[in-house]
Amino acid sequence: MQRFAKTMKRDVTTINPQNLIRVLNEGSTQLTDSGEKAAAFFFDQIVEWIRSGKPLSSEQKTVSKMLGL
């Protein structure tokens, strides 16, 4: 009889900031290369927000500040 494997539940809300910054920078680069400089600007805004140490939030007011709106 085989025993059950030990599993750990992973918190889905935990995001590695370094990986997120890398993805956002790549997205910004690809958008810029395809002529979408306005959209790339918002990716860069999020990167600056994360690098400044401010927390990510899904609240409308915080997201507006994060995007510079």
Secondary structure as a PSIPRED ss2 file (coil, helix, strand):
# PSIPRED VFORMAT (PSIPRED V4.0)

   1 M C   1.000  0.000  0.000
   2 Q C   1.000  0.000  0.000
   3 R C   1.000  0.000  0.000
   4 F C   1.000  0.000  0.000
   5 A C   1.000  0.000  0.000
   6 K C   1.000  0.000  0.000
   7 T C   1.000  0.000  0.000
   8 M C   1.000  0.000  0.000
   9 K C   1.000  0.000  0.000
  10 R C   1.000  0.000  0.000
  11 D C   1.000  0.000  0.000
  12 V C   1.000  0.000  0.000
  13 T C   1.000  0.000  0.000
  14 T C   1.000  0.000  0.000
  15 I C   1.000  0.000  0.000
  16 N C   1.000  0.000  0.000
  17 P H   0.000  1.000  0.000
  18 Q H   0.000  1.000  0.000
  19 N H   0.000  1.000  0.000
  20 L H   0.000  1.000  0.000
  21 I H   0.000  1.000  0.000
  22 R H   0.000  1.000  0.000
  23 V H   0.000  1.000  0.000
  24 L H   0.000  1.000  0.000
  25 N H   0.000  1.000  0.000
  26 E H   0.000  1.000  0.000
  27 G H   0.000  1.000  0.000
  28 S H   0.000  1.000  0.000
  29 T H   0.000  1.000  0.000
  30 Q H   0.000  1.000  0.000
  31 L H   0.000  1.000  0.000
  32 T H   0.000  1.000  0.000
  33 D H   0.000  1.000  0.000
  34 S C   1.000  0.000  0.000
  35 G C   1.000  0.000  0.000
  36 E C   1.000  0.000  0.000
  37 K H   0.000  1.000  0.000
  38 A H   0.000  1.000  0.000
  39 A H   0.000  1.000  0.000
  40 A H   0.000  1.000  0.000
  41 F H   0.000  1.000  0.000
  42 F H   0.000  1.000  0.000
  43 F H   0.000  1.000  0.000
  44 D H   0.000  1.000  0.000
  45 Q H   0.000  1.000  0.000
  46 I H   0.000  1.000  0.000
  47 V H   0.000  1.000  0.000
  48 E H   0.000  1.000  0.000
  49 W H   0.000  1.000  0.000
  50 I H   0.000  1.000  0.000
  51 R H   0.000  1.000  0.000
  52 S C   1.000  0.000  0.000
  53 G C   1.000  0.000  0.000
  54 K C   1.000  0.000  0.000
  55 P C   1.000  0.000  0.000
  56 L C   1.000  0.000  0.000
  57 S C   1.000  0.000  0.000
  58 S C   1.000  0.000  0.000
  59 E C   1.000  0.000  0.000
  60 Q H   0.000  1.000  0.000
  61 K H   0.000  1.000  0.000
  62 T H   0.000  1.000  0.000
  63 V H   0.000  1.000  0.000
  64 S H   0.000  1.000  0.000
  65 K H   0.000  1.000  0.000
  66 M H   0.000  1.000  0.000
  67 L C   1.000  0.000  0.000
  68 G C   1.000  0.000  0.000
  69 L C   1.000  0.000  0.000
